[in-house]
Amino acid sequence: MSFNLPSAASSSDSLASLARVIESRLPQQGGNPQASYVARLLHKGPDAFLKKIGEEATEVVMAAKDADHGGDKTKIVCEVADLWFHCMIALAHYGLTPADVVAELDRRAGTSGIEEMALRKARAREGAGE
């Protein structure tokens, strides 16, 4: 099965639009936990949405493993969408946006993963006073 991939601009617009909805559900924005799933998770605090992120990440892994054995690959897309959604709730809680994540990915563009990991380890050592 193939997907019609949206342009980068429309993908970014979709994420920004969803981020605005999630932000409107923050307790300080008047999010109503009785009327909104997002507001309910945010009202319960980080443990609630962080638990969901863990659950959704596990479901991504399970969907991918199933796809490796002939399962429906589109389930991976659905599970990743759930994971991203819950990660966006965490971003909103911490005052961050999808644009912050995209900026970090842009910063890393052109750097190999091996180089990026080595840089992070070096920064961690510097921060630890070594």
C-alpha positions in Angstrom: 0.0 0.0 0.0 1.3 3.5 -0.8 0.6 6.8 0.9 0.1 10.2 -0.6 2.8 12.1 1.2 1.9 15.7 2.0 4.4 18.4 1.3 6.8 19.4 4.1 4.8 22.7 4.4 1.5 20.9 4.8 3.0 18.4 7.3 4.4 21.3 9.3 1.0 23.1 9.1 -0.8 20.0 10.3 1.6 19.6 13.3 1.4 23.3 14.1 -2.4 23.2 14.0 -2.6 20.1 16.2 -0.1 21.7 18.6 -2.4 24.7 18.9 -5.3 22.5 19.8 -3.2 20.6 22.4 -2.0 23.9 23.9 -5.6 25.1 24.2 -6.2 22.1 26.4 -3.5 23.0 28.9 -4.9 23.7 32.5 -3.6 27.3 32.4 -5.6 27.7 29.1 -8.8 26.4 30.8 -8.6 22.9 29.4 -11.6 20.9 30.8 -10.6 17.4 31.9 -14.3 16.4 31.8 -14.6 17.3 28.1 -11.2 16.6 26.6 -8.9 13.6 26.6 -5.8 15.8 26.2 -7.0 18.1 29.1 -7.5 15.0 31.2 -4.0 13.7 30.6 -2.5 17.2 31.3 -4.6 17.6 34.4 -3.3 14.2 35.7 0.3 15.4 35.2 3.4 14.1 33.6 3.1 10.5 34.9 -0.1 10.1 32.9 1.1 11.3 29.5 4.6 9.8 30.0 3.1 6.4 30.7 1.1 6.8 27.4 4.3 7.6 25.5 5.8 4.4 26.8 2.8 2.4 25.9 2.6 3.9 22.4 6.3 3.4 21.8 5.8 -0.3 22.7 2.9 -0.5 20.2 5.1 1.0 17.5 7.6 -1.8 18.1 5.0 -4.5 18.1 3.4 -3.2 14.9 6.8 -3.2 13.2 7.6 -6.7 14.4 4.2 -7.8 13.1 5.0 -6.2 9.7 8.2 -8.1 9.6 6.1 -11.3 9.7 3.6 -10.3 7.1 1.4 -8.0 9.2 -0.2 -4.9 7.9 2.5 -2.1 7.6 -0.2 0.6 7.8 -0.5 -0.3 11.5 3.0 1.2 12.0 1.7 4.5 10.7 -1.3 4.4 13.1 0.9 3.6 16.1 3.5 6.2 15.2 0.7 8.8 14.9 -0.5 7.8 18.4 3.1 8.1 19.7 3.7 11.5 18.1 0.3 12.8 19.4 1.3 11.8 23.0 4.8 13.3 22.5 3.1 16.5 21.4 1.2 16.6 24.7 4.5 16.3 26.5 6.0 19.1 24.4 3.0 21.3 25.2 3.3 20.6 28.9 6.9 21.6 28.9 6.3 24.8 26.9 7.8 23.3 23.7 6.4 22.9 20.2 6.9 20.6 17.2 8.9 23.5 15.6 11.4 23.0 18.4 11.9 19.4 17.4 12.1 20.3 13.7 14.7 22.9 14.5 16.8 20.3 16.3 16.4 17.9 13.4 17.5 20.7 11.0 20.5 21.4 13.3 21.5 17.8 13.0 21.1 17.6 9.2 24.4 16.8 7.5 25.8 15.2 10.6 26.1 11.5 10.7 24.4 9.7 13.5 27.7 8.4 14.8 29.1 11.9 14.9 26.0 13.2 16.7 26.2 10.5 19.3 29.9 11.2 19.9 29.1 14.9 20.3 26.4 14.2 22.8 28.7 12.0 24.8 31.4 14.6 24.8 28.9 17.3 26.0 27.7 15.0 28.7 31.3 14.4 29.9 32.0 18.2 29.9 28.8 18.7 31.9 29.9 16.1 34.4 33.1 18.0 35.0 35.5 15.4 33.4 
